[in-house]
Amino acid sequence: MTHLTISIDVGVEAGDWAGEDELAALSRRAVDAAVARLGLGDAGSELSIVFTDNEAMRVLNAQWRGKDKPTNVLSFPAFPLSPGDPPGPMLGDIVIAFETVKSEAELEGKPFDDHLRHLVVHGFLHVLGYDHENDTDAEEMEAAERAILADMGIADPYS
């Protein structure tokens, strides 16, 4: 099977992030690992990943989820999908907050880049229709995350 080709638009909006090229390479590796693990066919899709800070994330989280606090990652699928559905040309947007990623990595004793790759994968799975609103869906999503991260040599984030 030819793997899905995804154009990734990376933007640094705010926060003490590394350079855009480094973030693009990290994002590409995480998305490519997910595409390979999930066996997605070629659809020529587009994805946007925005790297920002806690304040911008707090505003988005309040506006879209009714939670007036920052979070690590938010995903905005362009179209509703269910896991296993073929993706269309537009996948959607992933937004990641620097301070939250940094503090979580430090608190959990994880390398920053490993935690960031996990969150890119997590956000990517959301735009593909995965969710964790109930135990069954959470188990499916976490199993996919574990496998994708293992393919990149990253330890199980849930153990």
Secondary structure, DSSP 8 states (H G I E B T S, - for coil): -----EEEEEEE-SSS---HHHHHHHHHHHHHHHHHHHT-----EEEEEEEE-HHHHHHHHHHHHS--S--SEEEEESS---TT----SEEEEEEEEHHHHHHHHHHHT--HHHHHHHHHHHHHHHHTT---SSHHHHHHHHHHHHHHHHHTT---TT-
